[in-house]
């Protein structure tokens, strides 16, 4: 097998994010030489010139990209939506990120929505996807733009919530779902909400985008987020570089990779349906899925009767208590499938299904897909910490 070499110019953070998606291409004959993006442009260009490279993968930076093209190597530009003649541009589908955020918050029963972003790359398209999806549902969005941070497009890991941001949060009618364009903004929102006495997720449910564990899992409470498809982005970039080196033409449009996964954490574990009995019932079910065996058991735990529960559920949610219980079980099972390597037998037990076959049946009915397909496409291997 003829070995091919690619110079990979990425920030250290993005190199870690993309490494798993690039790794299978090593077995296909590719060698990747990492060059840190945070070096001066002149230093990066000297490193490239010293390599006998077949192609280049480069994170978008307008000055650097123009200089890299001067080498005349097949080039894939990452995280760029512009069209560069002769090169392939690969990026996440930011509009779809916003759509997925809207879908997640709508599933929580919320009817008031807000967005927090910056006038930087990625954020405007995410806002547009979010706003358009909610408009289709007849809903409006309160928009807040934070000042552009100096530390990169997404800003630093955390920054002090401004007085202007806290005033905006104070003026939102609650309960409200907020989509933050980046994880760092999500954490800043959480701090701002705490300072003005807003409860998360009961008053404000916060969803961010990217799934940077340093930000999301160290926030209080931990942040739910749209997980960006880093492995598929890396695989697409390497695949297109392989095609370019083999003489294939670049596509006319940027290659956009669609995210499909929301990692659910405490910041969006909200129940907002407008009826006190239904909200109490859903919270009880959410917290006791494993042990809750039937609707009758549920009714007894709530101190009501089945007829009353049926009537209030249908008025508030347009579904029966049984259907709501099954949906909660399936959504919890989907989280386990994506975020853990637990077996289907164990997941069924954890979610209150008596057998894995029942889990598979209801999972397909609710989501339109079998559990195995979702796991193959979305599975996130849990790292031992």
TITI-363164 format. One record per residue (C-alpha): x, y, z; residue in one letter. Coordinates in steps of 0.25 Angstrom, whole numbers, plus 5000, padded with zeros to 4 digits. Example, Ala and Ser with C-alpha at 12.3 -4.5 7.8 and 13.67 -1.06 7.14 Angstrom:
# TITI-363164
504949825031a
505549965029s
//
This chain:
# TITI-363164
500050005000x
500650144996x
500650235008x
500150375007x
500450495016x
499650605020x
500050725028x
498850755038x
498850905043x
497850905055x
497750975068x
498050875079x
496650865084x
496150835070x
497250735067x
496750655080x
495350665075x
495650615061x
496750515064x
495750395066x
495150425052x
496450435045x
497050305052x
496350205043x
497050265031x
498450225036x
498050085033x
497650125019x
499050185016x
499050325022x
500050385031x
499650515038x
500650615042x
500050715052x
500450865052x
499950955063x
499051065058x
499451155069x
500851175064x
501251295055x
500851285041x
502351295036x
502651175046x
501451095040x
501951115026x
503351075029x
502850945035x
501950915023x
503150935013x
503950845021x
502950725019x
502850645007x
501350655008x
500250604998x
499250695003x
498750785014x
497650795024x
497550935030x
496651005040x
496051125034x
496851255036x
496851355024x
498251395024x
498751255027x
497851185016x
498351285005x
499851255009x
499551105009x
498951104995x
500251164990x
500851024992x
499950964981x
499550844990x
498250784990x
497550855001x
496350835010x
495850955019x
495150915032x
494051005038x
493851095026x
492551115018x
493251195007x
493551144993x
495051134990x
495351094976x
496050964975x
495950934990x
494850854998x
494250935010x
493650845021x
492850895033x
491750855042x
490350895037x
490051015047x
488651035042x
488350885046x
489050915060x
487951025062x
486850935057x
487250815067x
487350915078x
485850965076x
485350825075x
486050785088x
485450895095x
484050885089x
484050735094x
484250785108x
482850855107x
483350995107x
482651105100x
483551225102x
484851235096x
486151315095x
487451315088x
488851365093x
490051375083x
491151465077x
491351525064x
492451425060x
492551305051x
491551195053x
490651265062x
489751345052x
489351215045x
489051145058x
488151255062x
487451255048x
487251105049x
486651115063x
485851235060x
485251175047x
484851045054x
484151115065x
483451215055x
482951095048x
482251055061x
481651185062x
482651235073x
483551355075x
484951365080x
485551475089x
487051495084x
488251545092x
489551565086x
490751575095x
491951655092x
492951585083x
494051515092x
495451535088x
495851395091x
495451325078x
494151305071x
493451235082x
494051325093x
494751275106x
494351155114x
493551255124x
493451395125x
492751485135x
491251505132x
491051655128x
490051745135x
489351755121x
489251605120x
488651595134x
487651705132x
487251625119x
487051495127x
486251565138x
485251615127x
484951485121x
483651415124x
483851285130x
483851165129x
484751195116x
485751115108x
487051175104x
487951135093x
489351185094x
490151175081x
491451125089x
491651045101x
492451165107x
491251255106x
490351145112x
491251145125x
491251295125x
489651295124x
489651195136x
490451285145x
489651405141x
488351325144x
488851285158x
489251435161x
487851485159x
487151365166x
486651295153x
486551145155x
487151045145x
486450975139x
485151005145x
485151155141x
486151155130x
486551035122x
487951055116x
488450975104x
489751005097x
490550945085x
491850875083x
491950775096x
493250825102x
493350745114x
494250845121x
493050945120x
491850865120x
492150765131x
492750865140x
491650965140x
490550965151x
489650905147x
490350825136x
489950875122x
489150795112x
489750825098x
489650795083x
490850705081x
491550735068x
491950625059x
493450635061x
493750485056x
492850505044x
493450635040x
494850575041x
494450455033x
493850545022x
495150635022x
496050515021x
495150455010x
495150575002x
496650595003x
496850454998x
495950484986x
496650614983x
498050544983x
497450434974x
497150544964x
495650554967x
495050694966x
494550774978x
493050794980x
492450924976x
491850954990x
492350935004x
492250805010x
491350815022x
491150705033x
489850705040x
489850675055x
488750585060x
489050575075x
488650655088x
489450615100x
488350635111x
488850675125x
488250745137x
488050885130x
486950845121x
486250745130x
485050825131x
483550795131x
482750905126x
481350875122x
480450975129x
479650875138x
480150855153x
479750715153x
480350675140x
481650745143x
481650665157x
481350535150x
482450555139x
483450595149x
483150465158x
483250385145x
484550445141x
485150415154x
484550275156x
484550215142x
485350085147x
484350055158x
483050105152x
482349985147x
480950035142x
480050155141x
479250095153x
480550105162x
480750245157x
479350285160x
479550235175x
480850305176x
480250435172x
479050425182x
477950435170x
477150345162x
477350295148x
476150365142x
476650505147x
478050475142x
477550425128x
476650555127x
477750655131x
478850585123x
478050595110x
477650735112x
479050785115x
479850695106x
478950635096x
479450495100x
479050385110x
479850365123x
480250225117x
480750295104x
481550395112x
482150295121x
482650215109x
483250335102x
483950375115x
484550235115x
484950235101x
485650375102x
486450325114x
486750195106x
487250285095x
488250355104x
488750225110x
488950175096x
489750295091x
490550325104x
490850195109x
491350055105x
490249985113x
489549865107x
488149865102x
487749775113x
488349875124x
487749995117x
486349925117x
486449905132x
486950045135x
485750105127x
484650015133x
484449925121x
484249775125x
484949725113x
485949775103x
484949735092x
483849835098x
484949945098x
485249915083x
483749915079x
483450045086x
484750115082x
484450085067x
483050135069x
483450265076x
484650295068x
484450225055x
485750155056x
486250025063x
487250045075x
488349975068x
488350075057x
488350195066x
489550135074x
490350115062x
490150255057x
490250335069x
490950245080x
491850325089x
492850235096x
492850275111x
494350305115x
494750255129x
495050375137x
//
